[in-house]
């Protein structure tokens, strides 16, 4: 199976891909019982977190703590469990945890290979960034008060149990990072919440803008869950990218915006009409293709490379079966009379032969099957870069 198939099955169980797409587009929370308490055991354990806390990588702000019983903000001040350089002091952190504070480690996929591969698999499916934050909550405690997230999340219950309150209605439609929770403005009616008990192996989908909170029952074991953040771009992001991409091709986008006319009532209608015309000029297939390439380029350059080779990579032979590295974000785009293979590193120019080889390497092939010595040299170069791996 591919990374994408493995990750999808872990996250969505028996759902089809089209059903998962519909779930996200429908923007309704959903609880999916797992039926297998060890379902997520391969992704994370308390022992993994203990090992991490004993490394120099355990620093703030990646490591944080939250306790809803605190007055004011639930966030525990960093100086209570870390030194002035941000290095975590495990002794003080353990004391806070024993007293009821939730341990939060953000972006743990950057540090933990099983989570890195899981997030990469979902990125290959959804074609946007995916992150994994982890939460370990002691018995009888609650980390964060009611809030909503500004991106869709999948909550994967690893061990222990956690009781959630989830509101079915979207409190703030299409929330983004520019519209964070404001307790003075956003108020969720407790009568509108439904209780969901997450047990090991369960998954909970919570769309962005949906209010929720969670707590661990008294007398139970600590709760460990992974919150998988699905960081899709917004239409605002897409239109900004379209403007950036089309500016050189659309002289109207480069014309001056006459600020001295903004206070002129007679000129305002002209400004509105001019804006409408320029936005309509972005509504083309070419513009959307350029936006798609921009987002793919961001995905390839912003995320970890995760090459398909290690430090020691023997050169391939003519009869070695090779395949494009499943863990690397790469894509092919037409350029002039040829094409380019683009990824986080320098683009690889592809002629007609190389384009055909890339297509066959997607399923796996030997250099001999591709055509011999020229194909072997091409494959050796891609293997050195980490774009190919042995099938």
N, C-alpha and C positions, 0 to 999 in steps of 0.2 A: 504494500500500500504506500501511497505518497504521504508526505507530511500533511498536506491539506486534508486528505481522506482520514488519516489517523486523528487529527485535531478535531475535525468535524464530528466524527463518531463520539469522541470523548465529550464534546461540548453539547451536542444536540441529540445523542442517542439514536433512536430509530427514525427520526425525522428525515425527510428528503431535503435536498438542497433548496428546491423551490419552496418547500414549506418553511424552511428557515428564513429565506428571503422575505416571504410573506409575513412571517412573524415580526421581523424588524420593521417592515413597511407599515404594519398594522398598529404599531406603537401601543400595544397592550401588554401588561405584565403577565407572565405565565410561570407557574410552578411545574417542574417536570421531575417527578420522583425517579430515582435512579434504579432502585431494586438491587443494587450491588454496593455494599458499604465500602469496598476497596476500590471503587471505580477511579478515584483520583489519587490513590496512594502513590502511584508512580510519578506524579507531578510534584508532590511536596509532602513534607512531614515536619513535626516539631523538631526532630533531630536535625533536619536540614537547617532550620532556623538557629538552633543552638550552635551548630558549626559555624554559621555565618557570623553570629555575634562574637565569636572568638577570633575574628579576622580584623585587620585594619580597615577593611571596606565598610565596617559597621559604623557609619557616621551619620550625623544629621546633615541635611534635612531628609535624607533617604529613610532614616529610622526616625519614627515619631511615636508618640503615645497620646491616647485620648481617654478621657474619663468624663462621662456625662454628669457625674455627681458634683463636679467642680462648679463653683459659681462663675458666671461669665462664660468665657469660651471653654469648650470641652478639651481643647488642646492643652496638653501638659507642657509647661515651659521646658525648653531644651536643657537649660542649665541644671535641671533637677536630675538628669540622667546622662549628661555628656559634658566633656570639658570644653574649654574656650575654643579649641580647634575643631570641635564637632565630633571628636572620638567618643563613642559610647562607653560608659562605665557600666559594665554588666551588673555589678553589685547593686548599684542604685536603681538600675532598670528592673532588676528582679524584685526589689523591694516595692517599687511602684506597681509592678504586675501583681504581686501578692496582695496588694491593697486594693486591686480592682481596676487598674488601668489597662486598656487594650494596647497591645503592641502592633504597630503598623510599619510595614516595610514597603515602600513604594518602588515601582519599576524593578521588582525582584527578578523579572525575566532577564534583566541585564547581567545578573549575577549567577543564575541557576540554570544550567543547561536544559533540564527537562522542560522548564517553563519557557525557555527561549525557543525551543523547537515547537512547542505547542502554539505559542503566539505566532511564530513564523508560518505555521500551517494555516492558521486562520487568516493571516495577512495574504497568503497566496489565494485564498478563496474570496475574501471581501475586497481585496486590492486597496486597503487603507491600513493605517497603523493600528496595532493592537498591543496593549500593555497588560501587565499583571501586577496588582498590588495584593499584599497578603495581610490578614488580620487574625491575631490570636487574642481571644477574649477570655478572661478568667471566669469561673462560675459566678452566677449572680450579678454580673456586671453588664454595663452598656457603654460602648465607646462613644458613638456620636448620637446626637439628638436627631429628631426628624429633619430630613433634608432631601434635596434631589441632586442627581448628578447631571453634568452638562454633556454627557455622552451616554450611549447605551451601555449597559453592563450585563455580564453573565456572572452570577454568583455560584461558585462551585464549592459545595460543602465537603471538606476533606475529612475532618474528624470532629467528634463531639456533635452537638446539636445547637441550633440557634433559632429563636422565635422572631419572626419578622412581622412588622405591620406594613402593608403595602396598599396604597390608594390606587384604585383602578383608573380614576380620571387623571389626566395630565394637568398638573398644577400650573405649569408654565410651558405652553406649547413651544417645541423646538428650542429648548434652552441651549445656549452655547457657553463657552468659557467667558464670554462677555456679559453673561446674565447669571451670576452666581446667586446662591441662596441668600436671602435677606430675611431674617426672622421677623423683622418689623413689618415686612410687606407680604411675605409668603406665609400664609397660615393654612395648614391642612386640618380639616374638620375631623376629629377623632372618630365620629360616627361613620365616616366614609371609608374607614380602613378595614381590611380583612387580614386575619391572622394566617400566617404560613409557617409551619414548622419545617425547617430544613434539617434533614438527617444525612449522615455520611452517604455520598453518592448522588445526592439530589442536586438539581440545578434550578436556579431562579433567574428569569430574564426580567430586567427592569429597564424600560426605555428612559431616555433622558427626559427630564422634566417631571417624572413621576415621584411623588413624595414617598419616603420609606424610612424606617428605622429598625433596629434589631437589638436583641438582648439575649443573654445566656441565663438559663434557669438556675436557681439555687441548688446546690448539692450535686450538680452534674459535672462532668469533666469539662475542661476548657474547650472552646469552640475554635477550630481553625478553618478559615475559608479563604478562597482566592476570589478577588473581584477582577474580572477580565474586562478591561475598558476597550470598547470598540470606537475608535477615534475617527469616525468618518468626517470628511469635509462638509461644509454647508454650501448652500447656493451662493451666499456672500463670498465664500472662498473661491468658488468656481468662477463667479463673475469678475472678481479681482484678478484671477489668473488669466481669464479671457482678455481683459483689458491689457494686462502686461504682455500677453502673447501677440495681440493684434495691433498694438500701438504702431509698430513699424509699417504695417500694411494698410492702416486706416488713417489717412491724413487728418480726417475730422477729429480723431481722438487726440491729435497733437495740437489742435488749434487752441488759442487762448480762451480760458474761461473768464469772462469779463466781470470781475468782482465789482467794478464800479457801477454795474447795471443792477446789482441785486436789490438795491433800495428803490429802483425805478419801477413803479407799478406797471407802467406801459410796456416795459421790457421783460417783465417776469414771464409772461406767456411765451415769449420767444425763447427764453432759457429752458422752460419746461419742454417745449417742442423740440429744441435742439438736443436735450438730454434723451428724449424718447427716440429720436432718430438714431442717435449713437448707440443706444442699447439695442435697438432692432438690428443694427449692423453687426452686433455680436452674436445674434441668434442664427448662426449658420453651422452647417456640418463641419466646415473647416475649423471654425473657432472651437467647437466642442472636441474635435480631434486633438487640437493643440492643448486644450485643457487636460484631456485624458493623458497625453504624453507628459505634461507638467506634473500631474499627480503621480504617475508611475515613476518619474524621475525622482520626485521627492521621497517616495517610498523606498527606492533603491539607495538613495544617498543618505537619508536621515536615520535609517535603521541599521543595526549591526550587520556587517557584511556576511558573517557565518559561512566562510568558504567551504568548498567541498573537499579540501585537502588539509593535511596536518603539516607539521614542520618537516617531516620526512616524506617526500613524494617521489617515488621511483618513476623514471620516465616510462611512458607507455610503449608497448610493442605493437606490431601490426595486428596481432590477434587478440589484443586486450579489448574486452567489451567495455565501452565507455558510455556515460549518460550525462546529460546536463545536471549539474548539482541542484537538487531539489530545494536546498536551504538558501540558495542565493536568489535575490530578486533580480531578474533580468528580463529584457523584452527586446523585440526586433522592430525597428522603424525604418520605413523607406527614406532614403536620402539620395537625391539625384537619380542616377541610373541604377544605383545599387541599394544597399541597406546598411544599417549598423546594428550591432548587438550592444545594447546599452545596459550598464549596471553601475555599481558604486565606483568602479575604477574607470580607466580610460576606455572610451568606446572602441569596439573592434569593427573595422571595416569589413563588409561582406560582399564579395562578388557573387556571381551566379552559382559557382561551385560551392563556395562556403555557405551560401544561403540554403542550398540543398542539403549540405552536410548537417547544418544546425537543425533542420527539420527532422532528419533521421536520428540525430543524437538525442532528440527529445524522448524517443522511445528506447534508445540504446543501440549501438552499432560498433563494429570494430573498424579501425582505420583501413584494413584491407577491404572490407565490404564497401567502404566509402570511395575507394579508388586508389589506395596505395600510399606511396611515400609523401606526396603533397598533402594528403589528408592526415597522415601521421604527424607531419610538422605542425599543421593547424591544430590538431588535437593536443599535441604536446604543449603548445603555447597556452591553450585554454586550461589545460590541467595544471600548469604552473601557476596560473592566475587563481585557481580554485573554482573556475566555472564548470569544470568537468570533474567527475569522479568515476571510479571503477564500478560498473554495474554489479 
